[in-house]
Amino acid sequence: MPPAAEIARVAPQSQVLLAAAVLGLPIAAATAAQGARMVVLLVVGALLGATLYLASFGFASAYRRLIEQRDVAAVRAQLIMLAAATLLFAPVLAHGTWFGREVTGAVAPAGVSVAVGAFLFGIGMQLAGGCGSGTLYAAGGGQLRMAMTLVAFIAGSFWASLHMDAWSALPALEAIALGERLGWPAAVAAQLGVFAVLYLLLGAYRGGGSASPLGWTLALGALALAILNLMTLIIAGHPWSITWAFALWGAKAASAFGWEPAAAGFWSAGFQRNALESSLFADVTSVMDLGLVLGALAAAGAAGSFSLRYRISPRAALTALLGGLAMGYGARIAYGCNIGAFFSGVASTSLHGWLWIGAALPGCWAGLWLLRRFA
């Protein structure tokens, strides 16, 4: 992006921390009305946002550097995160309950809709310059461009929800968790073996070039994200997710303008209908997403690095909007994004999580080609 296309204004540390408190207090109060569990999840979301921001733990940028520069450090950090989460999830999912609450993994059918959706998501995250979690924590860090991406992300998620009946009718394998099919010890051993092989192959791919080595910040960030996802699994009863909330926010906005959810099969189902009729602060994913933005904002203030970026060029605005639409639509039909489908899905030993990343990486390549070709 040309230097003149975006102007950044660094805000004083005290002002940013005050803004985080002013925004956080009413959100915490509204969340507290839903019970102590939701307040804890808001805090976990904030810790996730702070971790992502302070560790600069991105997915879109990691794949871009892998493809364009052979920089494998960030992708290797993802492998560490996945290996740690697999080890942490396995005993909890194998037991099935924790403190009397049922826990379930992020498991979904692996089929055409996942492959197409993940490919679209890969294109979108390179056009937008951020993924599901990256959009939220970058917006919390002051990037107006990512706030635009978020609006388009919400629109794309809602748009895809109206087509879910058609997408779910396409060929797909049943929802398969390797831990349940192979037994948890065998599934964990198999996944750890795959992670180890991929880690070594990435080192060979790097080929001794100028790619940066895996630093402590990325490694600690990876472990922290795995632990926080485990906390989400235990407290919420399911792993960390991001994009369901975007579809819900879009549906609530559409309802305010007269849209009738009864006309859409997806929104007529029990869970979705109940979420539409309930407060946003009763929805786990919505609360954690809000916490993530607040955590990133507070972390940026504490680090003295909050920078309000504005006056975006038309080209950057267009790619932000198109990328958000592609990610929103893709995430919905793929049963999640880089967090809900990939991170949480693979940690749950779900086959669809592996299919997701297998389709998203070619999508990233296509997205980068589009940027080079047209931008």
N, C-alpha and C positions, 0 to 999 in steps of 0.2 A: 504494500500500500504506500503511495507517495506520502512523504512527510507532511505535505500541506493538507492531505485528505483527512487527517485525524489530529485533533488537538487534545493534549492531556493536561489536566490541571491537578496537581498534587494537593490534596486536602490535608490540613493539620491533623496530627494524630488524635488530639483531644476531640476535635469535631466529629471524626469518624466513629470513635468509641461512643460518643454521646448519641450519634445517630443510630448506632446499633442498639443501644439501650432503649431509646425512644421507640424504635420499631419493635424491639423484642418484648417489651413489657406488655402491651396489649395482646400480642400473639400468645405469650405465655399465659395471660389471664384467660383468654378464650379457650386455650388448650386445657387449662386446669379444670374448666367446667366439664370436661369429658373424662376426668379421672386422672389419678396419679400416673398410671401407665403411659398415657399420652404425653404427659409432661416429660417423663424419662425419655420417650422416643424423640421428643423435640430436642432434648439435650444431646442425644446420640446423633441426630441429624446435624446439629451444630458442630459437634466434634468431627463428623465426617467432612463438613465443609471446611473447617479449619485445617484438617489434615491435607485435604486436596490442595488448598491454597498454599500452605506453608511448604509442602513437599513439591509443589508444581507438578502434581501427579496427573498428567493428561493422557488421554487415549488417542485422540485425533492427531495430536502433535507427535506422539510416539510412533504411530504408523507412518506419518509423513516422513519423519527422520529415518525410519527404517528403509522406506522405499527410495527416497531421494539421496540420502547421505550414507546409507549403511550404518547408521548409528543405532546400535542394538540395546543401549543401556536401559531405556524406558520400557521396552518390550520385555527385556529380561526381568525387570522389576515386576511386571505384570505376572510373569511366571512364578516368581517368589510369592506374590500375593495369592495366586490361585492354589499353589501347593500348600501354603499355610492354611488357607480357608478350607481346602479339602480335608486336611487333617483335623481341623477344629469342628467342622460340620459333621463329620462321619459319626462320632459317638452320639451326638444329639439326635441326628436323623434316624440312626439305628434304633435308639430307644423309643422314639416316637412322641414322647411327652417330656416336659421340663417344668418342674414346680406345679404339676397338675394341669398344665396347658399343652394342648396338642401342637406339635410343630411339624411343618411340611416343607419340603424343599421347593425350589423353583424348577418345576418339571412341566414340560409342555410337549405337544406333538411335534415331531420333526418332519417337516414336509415342505411343499412348494412355497407356502406362504412365508415360512421362516427364511428360506433361501432368498426369495425375492425381496422380502422386507429388509433383511440384513444387508443385501447388496445395495438397496436404495439408501439405507442408513449410512453405509460406508461412503457413498457419493456425497450425501448431505453433510457428513461431519467434516469432510475436506473442504466443501464449498463454504461452510459456515465457519470453519476454523475451531470447532469445538464439538463435543459429544453430548450425551445426556447430562452427565454430572458436570462436565466442563462448562456447558451453557450456564448452569446455575451458579457455579463458584466464580466464573469470570464475570457474570452480571453482578454478583455480590462484591467483586473487586473493583467495580466502577466502569465496566466496558459497556457503553450504550449499544454497541453493535450486537453484543450477545443478548441484550434485552430485546432487541428487534428479532433476533433468532428465536428467542423464547416465545414471543407472540406467534410467530409462524409455526413453531413446534406445536403449540397448543392447537392451532387451527388444523394442522396436518393430522394430529392424533384424533381429533374429533371427526374429521372428514373420513379417515380410515375406519373409524368405529361404525360408520353407517354402511360400510361394505363388508363387515366381518362375516356375515352369513355366506357370501359368495366365496371369500377367501378360505374359510374353514371347510368348505365343501371340496376343495382341491385335494389331490392325493397327499397322504401323510401317514407316517408311521404313528402308532399309538405313543402316548407319553411314556418314555422309557428312562428309568433311573438305573444306571449301571450298578449302584449299590444294592438295589433290590433284586436285580437279575443275576449278578455274579456273586453277591454277598459283599458286605462292606469291606472286609479286609482285602479281598481280591480286587475290588474296584478301586480302592485307595491306592494299592500297590501299582495297579495298572496306570492310573492317572499320574502318580508321582514318577513313574518310569517315563511316561510321555513328556512330562515337564522337563526331566533331566536331559532327555535326548534333544528336545527343542532348545534348551539352554546351551548345550554344547554345539549344536548346529548353528545357532546364532553367532557363537564365537567364531566359527569357521567362516560364516558369511561375512562377518566384519573384515576378515582377511588382513588384520594388522593395520588397518587404515587409521584415519584420524578420529574415528568415532570415540565418544567419551566413555570411560569406564563407568560401571555401576557404582554410584556414590552412596554414602551412608544416608543422605537425605531421602533418596528414592527407596532404598532398602527399608528404612524405618517407616516410611510412609506406606509401603506395601504391607508390612506386618501390622501396622496400626489399622489399616483399612480392613484387613482380614479379621482382626479382633472385633472391630466395631460392627462388622457384618454378622459375626457370631452373636454379639449382643442383640442385634436386631432380630435375628432368628429366634432367640430365646424369649425376648420380651414381646415381639409382635406375633410370633408364631409362624413367621415366614421370613425369608431373607430380604435383604435390601433391594428396593426397586425405585425407579424414578418416574417412568413415563405414564403409568396408569393415571397419576394425578393430572397430567396434562389433558388427557382425554376427558377426565371428569370436569376439569375447569372449563374446557370448551363446551361441554354439554350443559353445564350450569349457565354459562353465558348465553348459549343458544336458547335455552328455556326462558331466560329473562326477556328474549326478543320474540317469544311466541312459538318456538319450536315444540312439537309434541313428541316426547320420547316414546310413546306407545307405538308410533309408526315405524320404529327401528327395532328389529329383533334383538340386537345386542343389548340395547338399553331396557328391554322388557324383562330380561333375566333378573332373578331375585337379587343377587349381589349388586348389580349395577343400578337397579331401580332403587334399592335401599340407600345406596351411596348418593344418588341424585336427590333423594328426599331428605337426607340428613345434612347436618352441618359439615362444612369442609374440615372443621377441627375434630370431627369424629373419624376422619379418614387417615389411616396410618401414613400412607405415602405422601399425602398432601402436607401433613404436619412435619414429616421428616424433610421434605423438599424446602419448606419454609425455614426450618432449622438450618439446613445446609447453606442457604443464602445468608442467613444471619451469622452463621459461624464463619463463612468466608469474609463477610464484611468486618466482623470483629477482628479476625486474624490480620486482615489488611491494615486495619487501624493500629493494632498492637505492633505490627512490624513497621509501621510508618511508610507503607508502600501503596496505600490506596491512591488510585489515580483515576479521576473522572475523565473518560475519553469521549469526546463529542465531535460534532461537525464531521460526519462521516461522508465519504465520497459516494456518489450515486452507484458506482460499480460495487463498492463494498456493501452498500445497503442491499443491492439486488442479490448478491451472493449470500448474504446473511439470511434474507427472506427465503430464497430458493432452498438453501441448505436446511433451514428450519422446517420447511414444508416436507422435504424429502425424509428428514429424520423422523418427524412426527408420524407421517404415514407409514414409513418402514417399521418403526418401533412397534406400532400398534399391531400390524399384521404378523410381525415376527415374535410376538409375545414378550417384547421387552427390548431394551437397548443394550449398550455395552455393560450396563450394571445388571439390570434385571434378567436379561437373557444370557449374557456372556459370563460375567463375574459370578453372579449368584447361581446361574444355571450350571456352569461347569463345576463350581464348588459343591453343588447338589448331585453331581455325577449325572446330570441330565444330558441325553444325547443331543437335544436341540441346542444346548449351549455350544457344543462343538461344531454343529452345523452352522450356527450363527457366525462364529468367527471365520469359518471356512468360506462363507459367502461375503462377509463384510470386508475382508482384506482385498479381494478383487474390486469391490466397490470403492475402496479407498484409492486404488490405483486409477480407476476410471474417473473419480472425482478430481484427482490431481491432474490427469490428462486434460479434463475439461477446463480447469483453471489455466493451465499453460496454453491451451488452444484458443480460448476465448477471452481470457483476462490478461 
